[in-house]
Structures are given as C-alpha cells and as structure tokens.
Amino acid sequence: MLVLGLTLVVLSISIAQALSTSSCERAANSSKDSRVWWDPKTKRCTPDLCDGVKLADIPDVSGYLPNALACQMELYDADRIRGCFEGKHVVLLGDSTMSETVHDLVLLVSGLANWPDQVNTYVYNATRQGRAYSEIWIPYKGLKPPHGLKIEFFGNHRNMTVSAPTLGLTITHRFTGHVDLKENMMGLDTFFHRDFQREFRCLTDPQPGQGCQKRRPDMLVVNSGLHDIKTAIPKFAMNMRALAQRLKTISQKGTTVAWRGNNLLPHTHGMDVISRHYIESEGLKFVDTRGIMEYFKADIATGCCTDLTKTGGAHIGAIAKFHNESSRLTVSSMVTQGILQALCNKPKRSAPVSNAL
C-alpha cells in the first residue's frame, strides 16, 4: 500500500508538472506564428506567451522572439524590472559585452523602447562618449532631470554609472578586460592584479575605514572571456576557481551573484565550460548566454542579428549598432532578460539549456 501510495503521489506530481510546462508549448504549437509579436491594439502578445509582460518595453524583440524561448524564460518589462531594481545597488564587472548589458538595462528601466527613434538617439550618443567624463539624462515616466535616469561615462565610456533617483537605483559598471582602461587582453588576471585589489573590494565588499562607498551591492554580475584569448586554459581554470570562491564569499554576505556566459565566439566555448563548472560548484548562478543565442542562429537572414558565431560578432547590442546602424538589439536584449531572471530570482519556467556546452 505504501509503494502504491508513493507511486500515485509521484504520478500526480508528474501529471501536474506536465500540464504546467506544456500549456505554453501547446499555445506556441497551435499558433501559426513561430515568433512572438506585440499587438499594440490588444496590448498583448501574439501568440499569448508573455505572461502579461509588455513586450514592447524590450528593445527589438517583438517579431523576433522564438516561441520556444518565450516558453522557457521569465520576461521582464519596464514595470517588472523597476519592481526588482527599486532601492537596489547593482554592480556589473566585465568586458565591453557587459557594457551592452548596461545599455539594455537603461532602455528597460526608462521604457524608452516604446519610442524607437529615441532608442536610436540614445545608442548613438551613449556609444560615442570619448571624453574622460560625460553624462546623459533620460526622462523617466515623463519626469525631467533630476528625476530621470542619469548615465555617467568615465574613461572614454569604458566605465559607467547609472542613477535613477526616483527609484533609488544605482547601477555601476567597471571594465575588467584590463586593469588599465586604455588597454585590453588581461581578462581574469585583472581580478588578481595588485592595482585592482582595492577597487575590487570597494565595489563588491566594502569595509569600514577603507575609504570606499558604504553600500554593499545587492546584485553583482561578472563575466570574462573576450579578453582571455591570450591566457592558457590551465591558468584560466586556476583563476576561475579562485574567483568563484571569492564570489561565493561575497554572496554569503547577502549579495545576489550571477556570472554572464560569453557570446558565441569560438575561443570562449571552453572557457564557458570551465566558468560554468566553478560557478555552479559554488552554488552561484550561471547565465547561459550561448544557450540563449543558439535560438537566434537561424534568424541571421531575417535581419535581427549579425553573424553570432564569428569574431566580428563579438558585440550583439548597442556596440554592434554603433558599428552598423542597421543592427538590432534583439539578441542582447534577450541575454539581458536571462540575467534579470538570475538576479530577480523568480523564474516560473526552467532556464534555457544550451546544446553548446
């Protein structure tokens, strides 16, 4: 009887899981469209796979989002990201692909994606900041400065700080491709360089008396790989193991930590395997960038994406648009959605699974 009872319980759980996971798939399969669109008249997605999210808030996604990916991800529009980020201090450490994430977040929080011309203007201005310091203001819900979003650029735009006083939100991005903002190709070694140690502590684990900002980050996103091309794999693995341990210590003090995987570039594949292993071994969150990008490889011809598998496709967002104004922010937007799912920690569906790893 006990075995029969347990069997019935397991069977009922399996049926419930099958029903909950297949409802989106059934809607997707029954639709004549293989991509999700935002219908401005009904103010809903077609097919209706967005769980109430306003897809128009996510730059360049309407008409390009594959049904299968929509069924696997928890999407965040302007209202949802504001709810998640309100009162938060977010730190992002990584290469120039991480700066594209910052631009995605700015566009989401501001809701600017509803006005494509303004998106183009922002991307044009934000990727052409060539001075030691400059700033841009974006209105927030129609409010003018100082109530909007303030984006500050440091070191020829390699470092950025986003402030949203109305939300009590601060986003800090530090370029870690090299300890020197004018240089490249140091990668993970940056995190262990003596000239970066104090700054790293101040950004992630500030202590009294260090002269740092007083606030510990609520959320931390890190990545590396694009600038590790000159690093031998054994050394990369050693550095990755040590950094994952440090990130674990930071997470134990209350910071939500996520690692952003690399774009679909040949030399970063092995690095992603190593990074994922050590990050997940420490109980931290790995954002499968490659897994998300795989869904768009077949869409290159549609105009949504540049070739995602070549070195020329190192950038997939605002910087790609800087080099080619016809580029869309589609893929970068969806990678950022994956990061938000990791940070906001309320996934209703399983994360994308990559065939590449």
C-alpha positions as CSV (number, residue, x, y, z in Angstrom):
1,M,0.0,0.0,0.0
2,L,2.9,2.3,0.9
3,V,4.5,1.7,-2.5
4,L,1.2,2.2,-4.3
5,G,0.6,5.5,-2.4
6,L,4.1,6.8,-3.3
7,T,3.5,5.8,-6.9
8,L,0.3,7.7,-7.0
9,V,1.9,10.8,-5.5
10,V,4.8,10.7,-8.0
11,L,2.3,10.2,-10.8
12,S,0.1,13.1,-9.8
13,I,3.2,15.4,-9.4
14,S,4.4,14.3,-12.9
15,I,1.0,15.0,-14.4
16,A,0.8,18.4,-12.8
17,Q,4.3,19.3,-14.0
18,A,3.5,18.1,-17.5
19,L,0.3,20.2,-17.6
20,S,2.1,23.4,-16.2
21,T,5.0,23.1,-18.6
22,S,3.1,22.1,-21.6
23,S,0.4,24.9,-21.5
24,C,2.8,27.4,-23.0
25,E,4.1,24.9,-25.5
26,R,0.6,24.0,-26.6
27,A,-0.2,27.6,-27.2
28,A,3.0,28.0,-29.1
29,N,2.4,24.9,-31.2
30,S,-1.2,25.9,-32.0
31,S,-0.1,29.3,-33.3
32,K,0.5,30.0,-37.0
33,D,3.4,32.3,-35.9
34,S,6.7,30.9,-34.8
35,R,7.8,34.2,-33.4
36,V,6.1,36.3,-30.7
37,W,4.7,39.7,-31.6
38,W,3.4,42.6,-29.6
39,D,-0.1,43.7,-30.7
40,P,-0.5,47.4,-29.8
41,K,-4.3,47.2,-30.3
42,T,-4.9,44.3,-27.8
43,K,-1.9,45.2,-25.7
44,R,-1.0,41.5,-25.6
45,C,1.5,39.2,-27.2
46,T,0.6,37.1,-30.2
47,P,0.7,34.2,-29.6
48,D,0.0,34.9,-25.9
49,L,3.2,33.6,-24.4
50,C,4.3,36.6,-22.4
51,D,2.5,36.1,-19.1
52,G,1.2,39.6,-19.1
53,V,4.5,41.3,-19.9
54,K,4.5,44.3,-22.2
55,L,6.8,43.0,-24.9
56,A,7.1,46.5,-26.4
57,D,9.3,47.5,-23.5
58,I,12.0,45.1,-24.5
59,P,14.1,46.6,-27.4
60,D,13.8,44.9,-30.8
61,V,12.2,41.7,-29.5
62,S,8.7,41.9,-30.9
63,G,8.6,39.8,-34.1
64,Y,11.9,38.1,-33.4
65,L,11.4,36.2,-30.1
66,P,11.1,32.5,-30.8
67,N,8.1,30.8,-29.3
68,A,10.3,28.1,-27.7
69,L,12.5,30.6,-26.0
70,A,9.5,32.6,-24.7
71,C,8.2,29.4,-23.1
72,Q,11.4,28.9,-21.2
73,M,12.1,32.4,-19.9
74,E,10.5,34.7,-17.4
75,L,10.3,38.1,-19.2
76,Y,10.8,41.5,-17.6
77,D,9.2,44.6,-18.9
78,A,9.7,48.1,-17.5
79,D,7.3,47.6,-14.6
80,R,8.8,44.3,-13.6
81,I,12.4,45.5,-13.7
82,R,11.5,48.6,-11.7
83,G,9.9,46.4,-9.1
84,C,13.0,44.2,-9.0
85,F,15.6,47.0,-9.0
86,E,13.8,49.6,-6.8
87,G,16.1,50.7,-4.0
88,K,18.9,48.4,-5.3
89,H,22.6,48.9,-5.9
90,V,23.7,46.8,-8.9
91,V,27.4,46.2,-9.8
92,L,28.5,44.8,-13.2
93,L,32.1,43.8,-13.8
94,G,33.2,42.6,-17.2
95,D,34.3,43.4,-20.7
96,S,32.5,45.6,-23.4
97,T,29.8,43.0,-23.8
98,M,28.8,43.8,-20.2
99,S,28.5,47.5,-21.1
100,E,25.9,46.4,-23.7
101,T,24.0,44.9,-20.8
102,V,24.1,48.2,-19.0
103,H,22.6,49.9,-22.1
104,D,19.9,47.2,-22.2
105,L,19.0,47.9,-18.6
106,V,18.8,51.7,-19.2
107,L,16.4,51.1,-22.1
108,L,14.3,48.8,-20.0
109,V,14.1,50.9,-16.8
110,S,13.3,54.0,-18.8
111,G,10.7,52.3,-21.0
112,L,12.4,54.1,-24.0
113,A,11.9,51.1,-26.3
114,N,8.4,52.3,-26.9
115,W,9.9,55.1,-29.0
116,P,12.4,53.5,-31.5
117,D,13.7,56.9,-32.6
118,Q,14.7,57.7,-29.1
119,V,16.3,54.3,-28.7
120,N,18.5,55.1,-31.8
121,T,19.3,58.5,-30.4
122,Y,20.4,57.1,-27.0
123,V,22.5,54.3,-28.6
124,Y,24.1,56.9,-30.9
125,N,25.0,59.2,-28.1
126,A,25.9,56.6,-25.5
127,T,28.4,54.8,-27.7
128,R,30.2,58.0,-28.8
129,Q,31.4,59.3,-25.4
130,G,35.1,59.9,-26.0
131,R,36.0,62.1,-23.1
132,A,37.3,61.4,-19.6
133,Y,33.9,62.2,-18.2
134,S,30.5,62.9,-19.7
135,E,26.8,62.3,-18.9
136,I,23.4,61.8,-20.5
137,W,20.0,62.3,-19.0
138,I,16.9,60.2,-20.0
139,P,13.4,61.1,-18.8
140,Y,11.6,58.7,-16.5
141,K,7.8,58.5,-16.8
142,G,7.9,61.9,-18.4
143,L,9.9,63.5,-15.5
144,K,12.8,65.7,-16.4
145,P,16.2,65.9,-14.7
146,P,16.9,65.4,-11.9
147,H,14.1,62.8,-11.7
148,G,15.1,60.8,-14.8
149,L,18.0,58.4,-15.4
150,K,21.5,59.8,-15.3
151,I,24.2,57.9,-17.2
152,E,27.7,58.9,-16.4
153,F,30.6,57.8,-18.6
154,F,34.2,57.6,-17.3
155,G,37.4,56.8,-19.1
156,N,36.1,57.2,-22.6
157,H,32.8,55.3,-21.7
158,R,34.5,52.1,-20.5
159,N,33.2,52.6,-17.0
160,M,29.6,53.7,-16.4
161,T,27.3,54.7,-13.5
162,V,23.5,54.8,-13.9
163,S,21.5,56.7,-11.3
164,A,17.7,56.7,-11.0
165,P,16.9,58.9,-8.0
166,T,13.1,58.3,-8.3
167,L,13.7,54.5,-7.9
168,G,16.6,54.7,-5.5
169,L,18.6,52.7,-8.1
170,T,22.3,52.8,-8.9
171,I,24.0,50.6,-11.5
172,T,27.8,50.6,-11.6
173,H,29.8,49.1,-14.4
174,R,33.6,48.6,-14.3
175,F,35.5,47.4,-17.3
176,T,37.7,44.4,-16.4
177,G,39.2,43.5,-19.7
178,H,42.4,45.1,-18.3
179,V,43.4,46.8,-15.1
180,D,44.2,49.9,-17.3
181,L,41.1,51.3,-19.0
182,K,43.2,52.1,-22.1
183,E,44.4,48.6,-22.6
184,N,43.0,45.1,-23.4
185,M,43.6,41.4,-23.1
186,M,44.2,40.9,-19.4
187,G,40.9,39.2,-18.7
188,L,40.7,37.2,-15.4
189,D,44.2,38.3,-14.4
190,T,42.6,41.8,-13.8
191,F,40.8,40.5,-10.7
192,F,44.1,39.4,-9.2
193,H,46.3,42.3,-10.2
194,R,47.6,44.3,-7.2
195,D,46.4,47.6,-8.8
196,F,42.8,46.4,-8.9
197,Q,42.5,44.7,-5.5
198,R,41.4,47.7,-3.5
199,E,38.9,48.8,-6.2
200,F,37.5,45.2,-6.4
201,R,37.0,45.2,-2.6
202,C,35.4,48.6,-2.7
203,L,33.0,47.6,-5.5
204,T,32.0,44.2,-4.0
205,D,32.8,44.0,-0.3
206,P,33.3,47.5,1.2
207,Q,34.6,47.6,4.8
208,P,34.6,50.4,7.3
209,G,37.8,52.6,7.2
210,Q,38.8,51.6,3.6
211,G,37.5,54.9,2.1
212,C,35.1,53.0,-0.1
213,Q,31.4,53.6,-0.8
214,K,29.5,52.5,2.3
215,R,26.9,50.4,0.5
216,R,27.4,46.7,-0.4
217,P,25.9,45.7,-3.8
218,D,22.5,44.0,-3.7
219,M,23.3,42.3,-7.0
220,L,26.6,41.5,-8.8
221,V,27.1,40.3,-12.3
222,V,30.5,39.3,-13.6
223,N,31.9,38.0,-16.9
224,S,35.2,37.3,-18.6
225,G,36.4,35.5,-21.7
226,L,36.6,38.0,-24.6
227,H,39.9,39.4,-23.2
228,D,41.3,36.0,-22.1
229,I,42.3,34.9,-25.6
230,K,46.0,35.1,-24.7
231,T,45.6,33.1,-21.4
232,A,46.4,29.4,-21.4
233,I,43.4,27.3,-20.4
234,P,45.1,25.8,-17.3
235,K,45.8,29.3,-16.0
236,F,42.2,30.4,-16.9
237,A,40.8,27.5,-14.9
238,M,43.0,28.3,-11.9
239,N,41.9,31.9,-11.9
240,M,38.3,31.0,-12.4
241,R,38.3,28.6,-9.5
242,A,39.8,31.3,-7.2
243,L,37.4,34.0,-8.4
244,A,34.4,31.7,-8.0
245,Q,35.4,31.2,-4.4
246,R,35.7,34.9,-3.8
247,L,32.3,35.5,-5.4
248,K,30.9,32.8,-3.1
249,T,32.2,34.7,-0.1
250,I,30.5,37.9,-1.4
251,S,27.2,36.1,-1.9
252,Q,27.3,34.8,1.6
253,K,27.2,38.4,2.8
254,G,23.8,39.0,1.1
255,T,24.7,39.9,-2.5
256,T,22.9,38.0,-5.3
257,V,25.8,36.9,-7.7
258,A,25.4,35.8,-11.3
259,W,28.0,35.0,-13.9
260,R,27.2,36.1,-17.5
261,G,28.4,33.5,-20.0
262,N,30.2,34.5,-23.2
263,N,28.8,35.2,-26.7
264,L,29.0,32.6,-29.4
265,L,32.7,33.1,-30.2
266,P,34.9,30.1,-31.0
267,H,37.7,30.8,-28.4
268,T,35.3,31.3,-25.5
269,H,33.5,27.9,-25.7
270,G,36.0,26.1,-23.5
271,M,36.1,29.0,-21.1
272,D,32.4,28.8,-20.6
273,V,32.6,25.1,-19.8
274,I,35.2,25.9,-17.1
275,S,33.4,29.0,-15.8
276,R,30.1,27.2,-15.5
277,H,31.6,24.3,-13.6
278,Y,33.3,26.5,-10.9
279,I,30.4,29.0,-10.6
280,E,27.8,26.3,-10.2
281,S,30.1,24.3,-7.9
282,E,29.9,27.3,-5.5
283,G,26.2,27.4,-5.7
284,L,26.1,30.6,-7.8
285,K,24.1,31.4,-10.9
286,F,25.4,30.9,-14.4
287,V,23.6,32.8,-17.2
288,D,23.8,30.6,-20.3
289,T,24.4,33.3,-22.9
290,R,25.3,30.8,-25.6
291,G,22.1,28.8,-24.9
292,I,20.0,31.9,-25.5
293,M,21.9,32.9,-28.6
294,E,21.5,29.5,-30.1
295,Y,17.8,30.2,-30.6
296,F,18.7,33.1,-33.0
297,K,21.4,31.5,-35.1
298,A,18.8,30.5,-37.7
299,D,17.4,34.1,-37.8
300,I,20.5,35.8,-39.1
301,A,19.0,36.1,-42.5
302,T,15.8,37.7,-41.1
303,G,17.8,40.9,-40.2
304,C,17.5,40.5,-36.4
305,C,21.2,39.6,-35.9
306,T,24.7,39.8,-37.2
307,D,26.6,36.6,-37.6
308,L,26.7,35.4,-34.0
309,T,29.4,32.8,-34.5
310,K,32.3,34.9,-35.9
311,T,34.8,37.1,-34.2
312,G,33.1,40.1,-35.9
313,G,30.0,39.2,-33.8
314,A,31.8,39.9,-30.5
315,H,29.1,42.5,-29.8
316,I,25.4,41.9,-30.1
317,G,23.8,45.0,-28.7
318,A,24.5,48.8,-28.6
319,I,28.1,48.5,-29.6
320,A,27.2,46.3,-32.6
321,K,24.7,49.1,-33.5
322,F,27.5,51.6,-33.2
323,H,29.4,49.7,-35.9
324,N,26.3,49.0,-38.0
325,E,23.3,51.2,-37.5
326,S,21.0,48.6,-39.1
327,S,21.9,46.1,-36.4
328,R,19.1,45.3,-33.9
329,L,19.3,44.9,-30.1
330,T,17.3,41.7,-30.2
331,V,19.9,39.1,-29.0
332,S,21.5,41.4,-26.4
333,S,18.0,42.2,-25.1
334,M,17.2,38.5,-24.5
335,V,20.6,37.8,-22.9
336,T,19.8,40.6,-20.5
337,Q,16.5,39.0,-19.8
338,G,18.4,35.9,-18.8
339,I,20.5,38.0,-16.4
340,L,17.3,39.5,-14.9
341,Q,15.9,36.1,-14.4
342,A,19.0,35.2,-12.4
343,L,19.1,38.4,-10.4
344,C,15.4,38.8,-9.6
345,N,15.2,35.1,-8.7
346,K,11.5,34.5,-9.6
347,P,11.7,32.1,-12.5
348,K,8.4,30.5,-13.4
349,R,9.9,28.4,-16.1
350,S,13.2,26.5,-16.5
351,A,16.2,28.4,-17.8
352,P,17.3,27.8,-21.3
353,V,19.5,24.8,-21.8
354,S,22.4,25.1,-24.2
355,N,23.4,22.4,-26.6
356,A,26.8,24.1,-27.0
357,L,28.2,23.1,-23.5
